[in-house]
Amino acid sequence: MILVDSNLCKGCDICIITCPKNVFAKSENVNKKNVYVPYAANEEACTKCGLCELSCPDQAVYVDHGVK
């Protein structure tokens, strides 16, 4: 599961740019900051590499790595 916290996201699109599997797409809806928040449009392609989490300057992206 990949979550983007719309309250934290500022719409920089770094997660879209850094994802090697093109998992993210820009939403058609704006958040309360009036930005288009990315979402996991192609989540099945995700390899859980974590680049999106690591590159997000606002810690708005969460990838469930399945570790318990």
PyMOL Python script that loads the backbone (N, CA, C, O; Angstrom):
from pymol import cmd

cmd.read_pdbstr("""\
ATOM      1  N   MET A   1       0.839  -1.169   0.000  1.00  0.00           N
ATOM      2  CA  MET A   1       0.000   0.000   0.000  1.00  0.00           C
ATOM      3  C   MET A   1       0.891   1.242   0.000  1.00  0.00           C
ATOM      4  O   MET A   1       1.898   1.303   0.706  1.00  0.00           O
ATOM      5  N   ILE A   2       0.502   2.216  -0.797  1.00  0.00           N
ATOM      6  CA  ILE A   2       1.210   3.491  -0.883  1.00  0.00           C
ATOM      7  C   ILE A   2       0.214   4.598  -0.544  1.00  0.00           C
ATOM      8  O   ILE A   2      -0.864   4.682  -1.131  1.00  0.00           O
ATOM      9  N   LEU A   3       0.587   5.430   0.397  1.00  0.00           N
ATOM     10  CA  LEU A   3      -0.271   6.533   0.793  1.00  0.00           C
ATOM     11  C   LEU A   3       0.456   7.858   0.633  1.00  0.00           C
ATOM     12  O   LEU A   3       1.642   7.973   0.944  1.00  0.00           O
ATOM     13  N   VAL A   4      -0.264   8.851   0.146  1.00  0.00           N
ATOM     14  CA  VAL A   4       0.254  10.213   0.087  1.00  0.00           C
ATOM     15  C   VAL A   4      -0.652  11.065   0.963  1.00  0.00           C
ATOM     16  O   VAL A   4      -1.845  11.195   0.689  1.00  0.00           O
ATOM     17  N   ASP A   5      -0.093  11.637   2.004  1.00  0.00           N
ATOM     18  CA  ASP A   5      -0.856  12.459   2.938  1.00  0.00           C
ATOM     19  C   ASP A   5      -1.130  13.814   2.284  1.00  0.00           C
ATOM     20  O   ASP A   5      -0.223  14.628   2.113  1.00  0.00           O
ATOM     21  N   SER A   6      -2.372  14.036   1.929  1.00  0.00           N
ATOM     22  CA  SER A   6      -2.738  15.273   1.224  1.00  0.00           C
ATOM     23  C   SER A   6      -2.597  16.509   2.107  1.00  0.00           C
ATOM     24  O   SER A   6      -2.513  17.627   1.600  1.00  0.00           O
ATOM     25  N   ASN A   7      -2.571  16.315   3.419  1.00  0.00           N
ATOM     26  CA  ASN A   7      -2.374  17.447   4.323  1.00  0.00           C
ATOM     27  C   ASN A   7      -0.915  17.894   4.368  1.00  0.00           C
ATOM     28  O   ASN A   7      -0.633  19.058   4.653  1.00  0.00           O
ATOM     29  N   LEU A   8       0.007  16.986   4.092  1.00  0.00           N
ATOM     30  CA  LEU A   8       1.431  17.307   4.120  1.00  0.00           C
ATOM     31  C   LEU A   8       1.988  17.643   2.742  1.00  0.00           C
ATOM     32  O   LEU A   8       2.939  18.416   2.629  1.00  0.00           O
ATOM     33  N   CYS A   9       1.411  17.077   1.710  1.00  0.00           N
ATOM     34  CA  CYS A   9       1.936  17.239   0.349  1.00  0.00           C
ATOM     35  C   CYS A   9       1.801  18.683  -0.135  1.00  0.00           C
ATOM     36  O   CYS A   9       0.760  19.319   0.033  1.00  0.00           O
ATOM     37  N   LYS A  10       2.893  19.185  -0.746  1.00  0.00           N
ATOM     38  CA  LYS A  10       2.867  20.531  -1.315  1.00  0.00           C
ATOM     39  C   LYS A  10       2.875  20.497  -2.845  1.00  0.00           C
ATOM     40  O   LYS A  10       2.965  21.539  -3.495  1.00  0.00           O
ATOM     41  N   GLY A  11       2.779  19.294  -3.414  1.00  0.00           N
ATOM     42  CA  GLY A  11       2.676  19.162  -4.859  1.00  0.00           C
ATOM     43  C   GLY A  11       3.964  19.369  -5.615  1.00  0.00           C
ATOM     44  O   GLY A  11       3.929  19.839  -6.753  1.00  0.00           O
ATOM     45  N   CYS A  12       5.101  19.039  -5.033  1.00  0.00           N
ATOM     46  CA  CYS A  12       6.390  19.237  -5.701  1.00  0.00           C
ATOM     47  C   CYS A  12       6.652  18.201  -6.797  1.00  0.00           C
ATOM     48  O   CYS A  12       7.490  18.421  -7.672  1.00  0.00           O
ATOM     49  N   ASP A  13       5.950  17.091  -6.752  1.00  0.00           N
ATOM     50  CA  ASP A  13       6.048  16.009  -7.746  1.00  0.00           C
ATOM     51  C   ASP A  13       7.372  15.268  -7.733  1.00  0.00           C
ATOM     52  O   ASP A  13       7.685  14.562  -8.692  1.00  0.00           O
ATOM     53  N   ILE A  14       8.151  15.406  -6.684  1.00  0.00           N
ATOM     54  CA  ILE A  14       9.412  14.676  -6.595  1.00  0.00           C
ATOM     55  C   ILE A  14       9.161  13.174  -6.593  1.00  0.00           C
ATOM     56  O   ILE A  14       9.942  12.422  -7.176  1.00  0.00           O
ATOM     57  N   CYS A  15       8.101  12.727  -5.956  1.00  0.00           N
ATOM     58  CA  CYS A  15       7.789  11.290  -5.936  1.00  0.00           C
ATOM     59  C   CYS A  15       7.500  10.779  -7.350  1.00  0.00           C
ATOM     60  O   CYS A  15       7.893   9.666  -7.701  1.00  0.00           O
ATOM     61  N   ILE A  16       6.828  11.577  -8.145  1.00  0.00           N
ATOM     62  CA  ILE A  16       6.527  11.199  -9.530  1.00  0.00           C
ATOM     63  C   ILE A  16       7.826  11.099 -10.329  1.00  0.00           C
ATOM     64  O   ILE A  16       8.019  10.155 -11.095  1.00  0.00           O
ATOM     65  N   ILE A  17       8.700  12.064 -10.146  1.00  0.00           N
ATOM     66  CA  ILE A  17       9.944  12.129 -10.902  1.00  0.00           C
ATOM     67  C   ILE A  17      10.926  11.026 -10.505  1.00  0.00           C
ATOM     68  O   ILE A  17      11.597  10.458 -11.367  1.00  0.00           O
ATOM     69  N   THR A  18      11.016  10.721  -9.215  1.00  0.00           N
ATOM     70  CA  THR A  18      12.019   9.761  -8.741  1.00  0.00           C
ATOM     71  C   THR A  18      11.603   8.301  -8.870  1.00  0.00           C
ATOM     72  O   THR A  18      12.460   7.419  -8.830  1.00  0.00           O
ATOM     73  N   CYS A  19      10.334   8.027  -9.021  1.00  0.00           N
ATOM     74  CA  CYS A  19       9.870   6.635  -9.085  1.00  0.00           C
ATOM     75  C   CYS A  19      10.328   5.973 -10.391  1.00  0.00           C
ATOM     76  O   CYS A  19       9.945   6.411 -11.476  1.00  0.00           O
ATOM     77  N   PRO A  20      11.146   4.919 -10.288  1.00  0.00           N
ATOM     78  CA  PRO A  20      11.641   4.250 -11.488  1.00  0.00           C
ATOM     79  C   PRO A  20      10.578   3.399 -12.200  1.00  0.00           C
ATOM     80  O   PRO A  20      10.779   2.987 -13.342  1.00  0.00           O
ATOM     81  N   LYS A  21       9.474   3.142 -11.541  1.00  0.00           N
ATOM     82  CA  LYS A  21       8.421   2.296 -12.110  1.00  0.00           C
ATOM     83  C   LYS A  21       7.179   3.075 -12.520  1.00  0.00           C
ATOM     84  O   LYS A  21       6.166   2.479 -12.886  1.00  0.00           O
ATOM     85  N   ASN A  22       7.247   4.398 -12.463  1.00  0.00           N
ATOM     86  CA  ASN A  22       6.114   5.258 -12.856  1.00  0.00           C
ATOM     87  C   ASN A  22       4.817   4.893 -12.137  1.00  0.00           C
ATOM     88  O   ASN A  22       3.758   4.766 -12.752  1.00  0.00           O
ATOM     89  N   VAL A  23       4.928   4.729 -10.838  1.00  0.00           N
ATOM     90  CA  VAL A  23       3.777   4.357 -10.016  1.00  0.00           C
ATOM     91  C   VAL A  23       2.819   5.534  -9.820  1.00  0.00           C
ATOM     92  O   VAL A  23       1.604   5.340  -9.760  1.00  0.00           O
ATOM     93  N   PHE A  24       3.349   6.734  -9.722  1.00  0.00           N
ATOM     94  CA  PHE A  24       2.541   7.891  -9.354  1.00  0.00           C
ATOM     95  C   PHE A  24       1.994   8.657 -10.555  1.00  0.00           C
ATOM     96  O   PHE A  24       2.592   8.692 -11.630  1.00  0.00           O
ATOM     97  N   ALA A  25       0.843   9.263 -10.328  1.00  0.00           N
ATOM     98  CA  ALA A  25       0.237  10.190 -11.286  1.00  0.00           C
ATOM     99  C   ALA A  25      -0.308  11.360 -10.485  1.00  0.00           C
ATOM    100  O   ALA A  25      -0.544  11.247  -9.282  1.00  0.00           O
ATOM    101  N   LYS A  26      -0.503  12.466 -11.152  1.00  0.00           N
ATOM    102  CA  LYS A  26      -1.036  13.646 -10.493  1.00  0.00           C
ATOM    103  C   LYS A  26      -2.555  13.556 -10.442  1.00  0.00           C
ATOM    104  O   LYS A  26      -3.198  13.257 -11.448  1.00  0.00           O
ATOM    105  N   SER A  27      -3.120  13.813  -9.283  1.00  0.00           N
ATOM    106  CA  SER A  27      -4.562  13.791  -9.096  1.00  0.00           C
ATOM    107  C   SER A  27      -5.236  14.913  -9.881  1.00  0.00           C
ATOM    108  O   SER A  27      -4.615  15.928 -10.195  1.00  0.00           O
ATOM    109  N   GLU A  28      -6.479  14.720 -10.183  1.00  0.00           N
ATOM    110  CA  GLU A  28      -7.263  15.768 -10.839  1.00  0.00           C
ATOM    111  C   GLU A  28      -7.929  16.687  -9.827  1.00  0.00           C
ATOM    112  O   GLU A  28      -8.556  17.680 -10.195  1.00  0.00           O
ATOM    113  N   ASN A  29      -7.787  16.348  -8.548  1.00  0.00           N
ATOM    114  CA  ASN A  29      -8.399  17.128  -7.470  1.00  0.00           C
ATOM    115  C   ASN A  29      -7.319  17.834  -6.665  1.00  0.00           C
ATOM    116  O   ASN A  29      -6.228  17.297  -6.471  1.00  0.00           O
ATOM    117  N   VAL A  30      -7.624  19.027  -6.201  1.00  0.00           N
ATOM    118  CA  VAL A  30      -6.677  19.782  -5.389  1.00  0.00           C
ATOM    119  C   VAL A  30      -6.918  19.552  -3.908  1.00  0.00           C
ATOM    120  O   VAL A  30      -8.032  19.243  -3.485  1.00  0.00           O
ATOM    121  N   ASN A  31      -5.841  19.711  -3.113  1.00  0.00           N
ATOM    122  CA  ASN A  31      -5.990  19.611  -1.665  1.00  0.00           C
ATOM    123  C   ASN A  31      -6.267  20.991  -1.087  1.00  0.00           C
ATOM    124  O   ASN A  31      -6.510  21.937  -1.837  1.00  0.00           O
ATOM    125  N   LYS A  32      -6.235  21.118   0.234  1.00  0.00           N
ATOM    126  CA  LYS A  32      -6.547  22.408   0.865  1.00  0.00           C
ATOM    127  C   LYS A  32      -5.480  23.469   0.597  1.00  0.00           C
ATOM    128  O   LYS A  32      -5.713  24.656   0.825  1.00  0.00           O
ATOM    129  N   LYS A  33      -4.309  23.041   0.112  1.00  0.00           N
ATOM    130  CA  LYS A  33      -3.252  23.981  -0.259  1.00  0.00           C
ATOM    131  C   LYS A  33      -3.368  24.382  -1.732  1.00  0.00           C
ATOM    132  O   LYS A  33      -2.537  25.123  -2.257  1.00  0.00           O
ATOM    133  N   ASN A  34      -4.408  23.879  -2.377  1.00  0.00           N
ATOM    134  CA  ASN A  34      -4.687  24.163  -3.786  1.00  0.00           C
ATOM    135  C   ASN A  34      -3.627  23.588  -4.729  1.00  0.00           C
ATOM    136  O   ASN A  34      -3.290  24.193  -5.746  1.00  0.00           O
ATOM    137  N   VAL A  35      -3.106  22.402  -4.369  1.00  0.00           N
ATOM    138  CA  VAL A  35      -2.152  21.701  -5.233  1.00  0.00           C
ATOM    139  C   VAL A  35      -2.716  20.331  -5.620  1.00  0.00           C
ATOM    140  O   VAL A  35      -3.528  19.751  -4.900  1.00  0.00           O
ATOM    141  N   TYR A  36      -2.276  19.838  -6.751  1.00  0.00           N
ATOM    142  CA  TYR A  36      -2.684  18.526  -7.234  1.00  0.00           C
ATOM    143  C   TYR A  36      -1.780  17.470  -6.602  1.00  0.00           C
ATOM    144  O   TYR A  36      -0.602  17.359  -6.942  1.00  0.00           O
ATOM    145  N   VAL A  37      -2.339  16.714  -5.697  1.00  0.00           N
ATOM    146  CA  VAL A  37      -1.582  15.724  -4.936  1.00  0.00           C
ATOM    147  C   VAL A  37      -1.398  14.451  -5.765  1.00  0.00           C
ATOM    148  O   VAL A  37      -2.363  13.945  -6.336  1.00  0.00           O
ATOM    149  N   PRO A  38      -0.168  13.926  -5.837  1.00  0.00           N
ATOM    150  CA  PRO A  38       0.053  12.668  -6.537  1.00  0.00           C
ATOM    151  C   PRO A  38      -0.648  11.506  -5.820  1.00  0.00           C
ATOM    152  O   PRO A  38      -0.930  11.572  -4.624  1.00  0.00           O
ATOM    153  N   TYR A  39      -0.915  10.461  -6.573  1.00  0.00           N
ATOM    154  CA  TYR A  39      -1.489   9.251  -5.997  1.00  0.00           C
ATOM    155  C   TYR A  39      -0.889   8.046  -6.714  1.00  0.00           C
ATOM    156  O   TYR A  39      -0.321   8.180  -7.798  1.00  0.00           O
ATOM    157  N   ALA A  40      -1.017   6.886  -6.113  1.00  0.00           N
ATOM    158  CA  ALA A  40      -0.452   5.662  -6.682  1.00  0.00           C
ATOM    159  C   ALA A  40      -1.404   5.112  -7.741  1.00  0.00           C
ATOM    160  O   ALA A  40      -2.272   4.293  -7.440  1.00  0.00           O
ATOM    161  N   ALA A  41      -1.240   5.559  -8.958  1.00  0.00           N
ATOM    162  CA  ALA A  41      -2.111   5.155 -10.066  1.00  0.00           C
ATOM    163  C   ALA A  41      -1.737   3.778 -10.598  1.00  0.00           C
ATOM    164  O   ALA A  41      -2.567   3.095 -11.198  1.00  0.00           O
ATOM    165  N   ASN A  42      -0.491   3.370 -10.381  1.00  0.00           N
ATOM    166  CA  ASN A  42       0.008   2.109 -10.916  1.00  0.00           C
ATOM    167  C   ASN A  42       0.689   1.323  -9.798  1.00  0.00           C
ATOM    168  O   ASN A  42       1.828   0.877  -9.937  1.00  0.00           O
ATOM    169  N   GLU A  43      -0.025   1.164  -8.698  1.00  0.00           N
ATOM    170  CA  GLU A  43       0.554   0.578  -7.484  1.00  0.00           C
ATOM    171  C   GLU A  43       1.074  -0.838  -7.687  1.00  0.00           C
ATOM    172  O   GLU A  43       2.024  -1.238  -7.013  1.00  0.00           O
ATOM    173  N   GLU A  44       0.489  -1.598  -8.584  1.00  0.00           N
ATOM    174  CA  GLU A  44       0.933  -2.975  -8.803  1.00  0.00           C
ATOM    175  C   GLU A  44       2.354  -3.042  -9.384  1.00  0.00           C
ATOM    176  O   GLU A  44       3.004  -4.085  -9.311  1.00  0.00           O
ATOM    177  N   ALA A  45       2.830  -1.947  -9.952  1.00  0.00           N
ATOM    178  CA  ALA A  45       4.192  -1.891 -10.496  1.00  0.00           C
ATOM    179  C   ALA A  45       5.233  -1.573  -9.420  1.00  0.00           C
ATOM    180  O   ALA A  45       6.433  -1.690  -9.667  1.00  0.00           O
ATOM    181  N   CYS A  46       4.788  -1.178  -8.248  1.00  0.00           N
ATOM    182  CA  CYS A  46       5.692  -0.774  -7.169  1.00  0.00           C
ATOM    183  C   CYS A  46       6.544  -1.950  -6.687  1.00  0.00           C
ATOM    184  O   CYS A  46       6.040  -3.046  -6.439  1.00  0.00           O
ATOM    185  N   THR A  47       7.838  -1.695  -6.563  1.00  0.00           N
ATOM    186  CA  THR A  47       8.769  -2.704  -6.053  1.00  0.00           C
ATOM    187  C   THR A  47       9.149  -2.428  -4.599  1.00  0.00           C
ATOM    188  O   THR A  47       9.995  -3.117  -4.029  1.00  0.00           O
ATOM    189  N   LYS A  48       8.524  -1.422  -4.008  1.00  0.00           N
ATOM    190  CA  LYS A  48       8.765  -1.023  -2.619  1.00  0.00           C
ATOM    191  C   LYS A  48      10.220  -0.631  -2.374  1.00  0.00           C
ATOM    192  O   LYS A  48      10.789  -0.927  -1.324  1.00  0.00           O
ATOM    193  N   CYS A  49      10.810   0.041  -3.364  1.00  0.00           N
ATOM    194  CA  CYS A  49      12.203   0.473  -3.240  1.00  0.00           C
ATOM    195  C   CYS A  49      12.361   1.605  -2.228  1.00  0.00           C
ATOM    196  O   CYS A  49      13.436   1.778  -1.654  1.00  0.00           O
ATOM    197  N   GLY A  50      11.297   2.374  -2.007  1.00  0.00           N
ATOM    198  CA  GLY A  50      11.317   3.428  -1.007  1.00  0.00           C
ATOM    199  C   GLY A  50      11.863   4.765  -1.482  1.00  0.00           C
ATOM    200  O   GLY A  50      11.979   5.694  -0.683  1.00  0.00           O
ATOM    201  N   LEU A  51      12.201   4.888  -2.754  1.00  0.00           N
ATOM    202  CA  LEU A  51      12.740   6.157  -3.247  1.00  0.00           C
ATOM    203  C   LEU A  51      11.752   7.307  -3.066  1.00  0.00           C
ATOM    204  O   LEU A  51      12.157   8.431  -2.770  1.00  0.00           O
ATOM    205  N   CYS A  52      10.483   7.038  -3.238  1.00  0.00           N
ATOM    206  CA  CYS A  52       9.476   8.091  -3.081  1.00  0.00           C
ATOM    207  C   CYS A  52       9.438   8.591  -1.643  1.00  0.00           C
ATOM    208  O   CYS A  52       9.356   9.796  -1.403  1.00  0.00           O
ATOM    209  N   GLU A  53       9.497   7.673  -0.690  1.00  0.00           N
ATOM    210  CA  GLU A  53       9.514   8.051   0.725  1.00  0.00           C
ATOM    211  C   GLU A  53      10.761   8.859   1.074  1.00  0.00           C
ATOM    212  O   GLU A  53      10.683   9.892   1.738  1.00  0.00           O
ATOM    213  N   LEU A  54      11.894   8.376   0.621  1.00  0.00           N
ATOM    214  CA  LEU A  54      13.165   9.025   0.938  1.00  0.00           C
ATOM    215  C   LEU A  54      13.304  10.393   0.290  1.00  0.00           C
ATOM    216  O   LEU A  54      13.926  11.289   0.862  1.00  0.00           O
ATOM    217  N   SER A  55      12.739  10.562  -0.883  1.00  0.00           N
ATOM    218  CA  SER A  55      12.914  11.820  -1.606  1.00  0.00           C
ATOM    219  C   SER A  55      11.881  12.888  -1.240  1.00  0.00           C
ATOM    220  O   SER A  55      12.075  14.060  -1.561  1.00  0.00           O
ATOM    221  N   CYS A  56      10.807  12.510  -0.586  1.00  0.00           N
ATOM    222  CA  CYS A  56       9.760  13.470  -0.243  1.00  0.00           C
ATOM    223  C   CYS A  56      10.250  14.427   0.854  1.00  0.00           C
ATOM    224  O   CYS A  56      10.532  13.993   1.971  1.00  0.00           O
ATOM    225  N   PRO A  57      10.351  15.715   0.540  1.00  0.00           N
ATOM    226  CA  PRO A  57      10.857  16.665   1.524  1.00  0.00           C
ATOM    227  C   PRO A  57       9.890  16.926   2.679  1.00  0.00           C
ATOM    228  O   PRO A  57      10.281  17.475   3.709  1.00  0.00           O
ATOM    229  N   ASP A  58       8.643  16.536   2.507  1.00  0.00           N
ATOM    230  CA  ASP A  58       7.632  16.795   3.538  1.00  0.00           C
ATOM    231  C   ASP A  58       7.158  15.534   4.246  1.00  0.00           C
ATOM    232  O   ASP A  58       6.222  15.584   5.044  1.00  0.00           O
ATOM    233  N   GLN A  59       7.792  14.416   3.963  1.00  0.00           N
ATOM    234  CA  GLN A  59       7.435  13.127   4.551  1.00  0.00           C
ATOM    235  C   GLN A  59       5.954  12.817   4.365  1.00  0.00           C
ATOM    236  O   GLN A  59       5.287  12.312   5.268  1.00  0.00           O
ATOM    237  N   ALA A  60       5.459  13.131   3.173  1.00  0.00           N
ATOM    238  CA  ALA A  60       4.044  12.924   2.874  1.00  0.00           C
ATOM    239  C   ALA A  60       3.757  11.567   2.250  1.00  0.00           C
ATOM    240  O   ALA A  60       2.595  11.182   2.118  1.00  0.00           O
ATOM    241  N   VAL A  61       4.802  10.833   1.865  1.00  0.00           N
ATOM    242  CA  VAL A  61       4.620   9.546   1.193  1.00  0.00           C
ATOM    243  C   VAL A  61       4.964   8.423   2.156  1.00  0.00           C
ATOM    244  O   VAL A  61       5.984   8.466   2.843  1.00  0.00           O
ATOM    245  N   TYR A  62       4.091   7.410   2.198  1.00  0.00           N
ATOM    246  CA  TYR A  62       4.314   6.231   3.029  1.00  0.00           C
ATOM    247  C   TYR A  62       4.151   4.981   2.171  1.00  0.00           C
ATOM    248  O   TYR A  62       3.144   4.820   1.481  1.00  0.00           O
ATOM    249  N   VAL A  63       5.135   4.107   2.216  1.00  0.00           N
ATOM    250  CA  VAL A  63       5.056   2.826   1.525  1.00  0.00           C
ATOM    251  C   VAL A  63       5.041   1.732   2.580  1.00  0.00           C
ATOM    252  O   VAL A  63       5.939   1.654   3.419  1.00  0.00           O
ATOM    253  N   ASP A  64       4.022   0.891   2.535  1.00  0.00           N
ATOM    254  CA  ASP A  64       3.949  -0.246   3.461  1.00  0.00           C
ATOM    255  C   ASP A  64       4.870  -1.327   2.923  1.00  0.00           C
ATOM    256  O   ASP A  64       4.578  -1.952   1.903  1.00  0.00           O
ATOM    257  N   HIS A  65       5.983  -1.546   3.613  1.00  0.00           N
ATOM    258  CA  HIS A  65       6.976  -2.512   3.165  1.00  0.00           C
ATOM    259  C   HIS A  65       6.637  -3.925   3.615  1.00  0.00           C
ATOM    260  O   HIS A  65       7.368  -4.863   3.296  1.00  0.00           O
ATOM    261  N   GLY A  66       5.560  -4.092   4.341  1.00  0.00           N
ATOM    262  CA  GLY A  66       5.110  -5.413   4.747  1.00  0.00           C
ATOM    263  C   GLY A  66       5.931  -6.046   5.851  1.00  0.00           C
ATOM    264  O   GLY A  66       5.823  -7.252   6.073  1.00  0.00           O
ATOM    265  N   VAL A  67       6.738  -5.286   6.540  1.00  0.00           N
ATOM    266  CA  VAL A  67       7.555  -5.812   7.630  1.00  0.00           C
ATOM    267  C   VAL A  67       6.749  -5.734   8.913  1.00  0.00           C
ATOM    268  O   VAL A  67       6.186  -4.692   9.250  1.00  0.00           O
ATOM    269  N   LYS A  68       6.704  -6.844   9.617  1.00  0.00           N
ATOM    270  CA  LYS A  68       5.933  -6.881  10.860  1.00  0.00           C
ATOM    271  C   LYS A  68       6.828  -7.106  12.039  1.00  0.00           C
ATOM    272  O   LYS A  68       6.352  -7.166  13.173  1.00  0.00           O
TER     273      LYS A  68
END
""", "prot")
cmd.dss("prot")
cmd.show_as("cartoon", "prot")
cmd.util.cbc("prot")
cmd.orient("prot")
